[in-house]
Amino acid sequence: MYELEFSGGAWLRLRPVPTHVYLMFRGQILAKKVIGIGPKPDPPMVEVRMKAGHIERQPAGEDAPEYQEFAARRDEWQARHDEVMADANADWVMLCRDYAVVEWSHDDRVTWAQDVPEDWQPSGAVTRAGIQLSDNLRAEYISLVLCQSWQDHEALTNIAEARVNDIADEEVAAVLAGFRLGARRTGHAVATAGTDRHPPQRLPRTNGGGARLGKRPRWLVRLFAGRKGGDDGV
């Protein structure tokens, strides 16, 4: 467990997100989103009569009608894929913050809270600008109230993803092979972070705060794009 004072004066108790939570997210949430858009279209093949008289199947040239139709479907699929990945990434970020932040204090660690104040609501300026907030009010409170600088966001992400960043690609592939979409998972508690203690730390009010806490965060979609393979990262 870490204790950090963020730039706005709030103290937070933080824990890393367990690797199993990351793997469950990839195997259940992200996989379901990606499967929903269907497979990436394959380039078209056309039959070409060779000089010897026989017919062979070859990839269609870019000037062929078949290729033009394929290009339109490919671009449409890619746009949908990018949208799905951005949506999944936003879900992951909110999950990380909700899990990693155990509790916070606004009075120099005299009292601690785990839930948002009953009367708190996000600023209307955010929604009036067209930004869609999530239904996770606790994670929004962490993002909008507790994290008041880039150093705060970076320190939180460093701690939340500390164990995720240590997973080897081979481990990811091996564990994800055991996930089945739609499978019922009951009676199994998710592993929590260890109880190792770390001395309280104050984030400096200058650039670079939190970098000493661990590896630089993979931040946003890099979590998925960094492990992409033939299955688009799932």
C-alpha positions as CSV (number, residue, x, y, z in Angstrom):
1,M,0.0,0.0,0.0
2,Y,1.3,3.4,-0.9
3,E,0.4,6.8,0.7
4,L,0.9,9.8,-1.5
5,E,0.0,13.5,-1.1
6,F,-1.3,14.8,-4.4
7,S,-0.6,18.3,-5.7
8,G,-4.0,19.6,-4.6
9,G,-3.3,18.6,-1.0
10,A,-5.3,15.3,-0.8
11,W,-3.7,12.2,0.6
12,L,-4.4,8.9,-1.2
13,R,-3.8,5.3,-0.2
14,L,-3.1,3.4,-3.4
15,R,-2.5,-0.3,-4.4
16,P,-1.5,-1.9,-7.7
17,V,-4.1,-3.5,-9.9
18,P,-3.6,-7.3,-9.8
19,T,-2.4,-8.9,-13.0
20,H,-5.4,-11.2,-12.9
21,V,-7.8,-8.2,-13.1
22,Y,-5.9,-7.1,-16.3
23,L,-6.2,-10.5,-17.8
24,M,-9.9,-10.8,-17.0
25,F,-10.4,-7.4,-18.6
26,R,-8.6,-8.5,-21.8
27,G,-10.3,-11.9,-21.8
28,Q,-13.8,-10.7,-21.1
29,I,-14.4,-7.0,-21.7
30,L,-12.0,-6.2,-24.5
31,A,-12.4,-9.5,-26.3
32,K,-16.2,-9.1,-26.3
33,K,-15.9,-5.6,-27.8
34,V,-13.5,-6.7,-30.5
35,I,-15.5,-9.8,-31.5
36,G,-18.6,-7.6,-31.8
37,I,-17.1,-5.8,-34.8
38,G,-16.3,-9.0,-36.7
39,P,-13.1,-10.1,-38.5
40,K,-11.0,-7.7,-40.5
41,P,-12.0,-8.0,-44.2
42,D,-9.5,-10.0,-46.3
43,P,-8.2,-8.5,-49.6
44,P,-10.2,-9.9,-52.6
45,M,-8.8,-12.5,-54.9
46,V,-9.7,-12.6,-58.7
47,E,-9.3,-15.2,-61.3
48,V,-6.7,-14.4,-64.0
49,R,-6.1,-16.3,-67.2
50,M,-2.4,-16.9,-67.7
51,K,-0.6,-16.9,-71.0
52,A,-0.3,-20.7,-70.8
53,G,-4.1,-20.8,-70.9
54,H,-4.7,-21.9,-67.3
55,I,-6.5,-19.8,-64.6
56,E,-4.9,-18.7,-61.4
57,R,-6.3,-16.8,-58.4
58,Q,-4.4,-13.6,-57.5
59,P,-4.9,-10.6,-55.3
60,A,-7.0,-8.0,-57.0
61,G,-5.2,-4.9,-58.2
62,E,-6.1,-1.5,-56.6
63,D,-7.9,-0.5,-59.8
64,A,-10.2,-3.5,-59.8
65,P,-13.9,-3.0,-58.8
66,E,-13.5,-5.8,-56.2
67,Y,-10.6,-4.0,-54.6
68,Q,-12.5,-0.7,-54.4
69,E,-15.4,-2.5,-52.6
70,F,-12.9,-4.2,-50.2
71,A,-11.2,-0.8,-49.5
72,A,-14.4,0.7,-48.4
73,R,-15.3,-2.2,-46.1
74,R,-11.7,-2.2,-44.7
75,D,-11.8,1.5,-43.9
76,E,-15.2,1.1,-42.3
77,W,-13.9,-1.8,-40.2
78,Q,-10.8,0.1,-39.1
79,A,-12.7,3.1,-38.0
80,R,-15.0,0.9,-35.9
81,H,-12.0,-1.0,-34.5
82,D,-10.3,2.3,-33.5
83,E,-13.6,3.4,-31.8
84,V,-13.9,0.1,-29.9
85,M,-10.3,0.2,-28.7
86,A,-10.7,3.8,-27.5
87,D,-13.8,2.8,-25.7
88,A,-12.2,-0.2,-24.1
89,N,-9.2,1.9,-23.1
90,A,-11.4,4.4,-21.3
91,D,-13.1,1.5,-19.4
92,W,-9.6,0.2,-18.4
93,V,-8.5,3.6,-17.2
94,M,-11.5,4.0,-15.0
95,L,-11.2,0.5,-13.7
96,C,-7.6,1.2,-12.8
97,R,-8.4,4.3,-10.8
98,D,-11.4,2.8,-9.1
99,Y,-9.4,-0.2,-8.0
100,A,-6.1,1.4,-7.2
101,V,-7.4,4.2,-5.0
102,V,-8.4,2.6,-1.7
103,E,-9.3,5.7,0.2
104,W,-8.4,9.4,0.4
105,S,-8.1,12.2,3.0
106,H,-8.7,15.9,2.6
107,D,-7.6,16.8,6.2
108,D,-4.0,15.6,6.3
109,R,-4.8,12.0,7.1
110,V,-7.0,12.7,10.1
111,T,-10.0,11.1,8.5
112,W,-10.3,8.9,5.4
113,A,-13.1,8.3,2.9
114,Q,-13.7,5.6,0.3
115,D,-16.8,7.0,-1.4
116,V,-17.7,10.3,-2.9
117,P,-19.6,12.9,-0.9
118,E,-23.3,12.4,-1.3
119,D,-23.9,15.8,-2.8
120,W,-21.0,15.7,-5.3
121,Q,-21.6,15.9,-9.0
122,P,-19.2,16.6,-11.8
123,S,-19.0,20.1,-13.1
124,G,-21.6,21.0,-15.6
125,A,-18.9,22.6,-17.7
126,V,-17.6,19.1,-18.6
127,T,-20.9,17.8,-20.0
128,R,-21.8,21.1,-21.6
129,A,-18.6,20.8,-23.6
130,G,-19.9,17.5,-25.0
131,I,-17.7,15.2,-22.9
132,Q,-19.5,12.0,-21.9
133,L,-18.7,10.9,-18.4
134,S,-18.9,7.3,-17.2
135,D,-21.5,5.9,-14.8
136,N,-18.7,5.2,-12.3
137,L,-19.0,8.3,-10.1
138,R,-16.2,7.2,-7.8
139,A,-13.7,7.0,-10.6
140,E,-14.9,10.3,-12.0
141,Y,-14.3,11.9,-8.6
142,I,-10.8,10.5,-8.5
143,S,-10.1,11.9,-11.9
144,L,-11.7,15.3,-11.5
145,V,-11.2,16.2,-7.9
146,L,-8.3,14.2,-6.5
147,C,-6.0,14.3,-9.5
148,Q,-5.3,17.9,-10.2
149,S,-2.1,17.7,-12.2
150,W,-0.3,15.6,-14.8
151,Q,2.0,14.4,-12.0
152,D,-1.0,13.1,-10.0
153,H,-2.3,11.2,-13.0
154,E,1.1,9.8,-13.8
155,A,1.8,8.7,-10.2
156,L,-1.6,7.0,-9.9
157,T,-1.1,5.2,-13.2
158,N,2.4,4.1,-12.3
159,I,1.2,2.4,-9.1
160,A,-2.0,1.0,-10.6
161,E,-0.2,-0.6,-13.6
162,A,3.0,-1.6,-11.8
163,R,2.2,-5.3,-11.9
164,V,0.5,-5.2,-15.2
165,N,3.7,-3.9,-16.8
166,D,5.6,-6.8,-15.5
167,I,3.5,-9.4,-17.4
168,A,5.4,-11.1,-20.2
169,D,3.7,-11.5,-23.5
170,E,3.9,-15.3,-23.2
171,E,2.1,-15.1,-19.8
172,V,-0.7,-13.1,-21.4
173,A,-1.2,-15.6,-24.2
174,A,-1.1,-18.6,-21.9
175,V,-3.7,-17.1,-19.5
176,L,-6.0,-15.7,-22.1
177,A,-6.2,-19.1,-23.7
178,G,-8.2,-20.3,-20.7
179,F,-10.8,-17.5,-20.9
180,R,-14.1,-18.3,-22.5
181,L,-16.6,-15.5,-23.3
182,G,-19.8,-15.9,-21.5
183,A,-18.5,-18.5,-19.1
184,R,-19.9,-18.2,-15.6
185,R,-17.4,-17.3,-12.9
186,T,-18.9,-17.7,-9.4
187,G,-17.3,-18.4,-6.1
188,H,-13.9,-17.1,-7.1
189,A,-12.5,-14.1,-5.4
190,V,-10.2,-11.8,-7.4
191,A,-6.8,-11.6,-6.0
192,T,-6.0,-8.3,-4.3
193,A,-2.7,-6.5,-4.0
194,G,-0.2,-7.4,-1.4
195,T,0.0,-5.6,2.0
196,D,3.5,-4.4,1.5
197,R,4.0,-1.0,3.1
198,H,5.6,2.1,1.6
199,P,6.5,5.3,3.4
200,P,4.2,8.2,2.7
201,Q,5.4,10.4,-0.2
202,R,4.6,13.9,-1.3
203,L,4.4,14.5,-5.0
204,P,6.7,17.4,-6.0
205,R,5.0,20.3,-7.5
206,T,7.3,20.2,-10.6
207,N,7.5,18.0,-13.6
208,G,8.3,14.3,-13.2
209,G,6.4,13.7,-10.0
210,G,5.7,10.0,-9.4
211,A,8.2,8.7,-11.9
212,R,10.3,7.2,-9.2
213,L,7.4,5.0,-8.1
214,G,7.8,2.5,-11.0
215,K,8.0,2.2,-14.7
216,R,6.5,4.9,-16.8
217,P,2.8,4.1,-17.5
218,R,1.8,2.5,-20.7
219,W,-1.0,5.0,-20.6
220,L,-4.3,4.6,-22.4
221,V,-4.5,2.3,-25.4
222,R,-0.8,1.3,-25.2
223,L,-1.9,-1.3,-22.7
224,F,-3.5,-3.1,-25.6
225,A,-1.6,-1.9,-28.6
226,G,1.7,-2.9,-27.0
227,R,0.7,-6.5,-27.0
228,K,-1.1,-6.7,-30.3
229,G,-0.8,-9.8,-32.4
230,G,-2.8,-11.4,-35.1
231,D,-5.9,-11.2,-32.9
232,D,-5.6,-7.4,-32.6
233,G,-4.5,-7.5,-29.0
234,V,-7.1,-9.7,-27.5
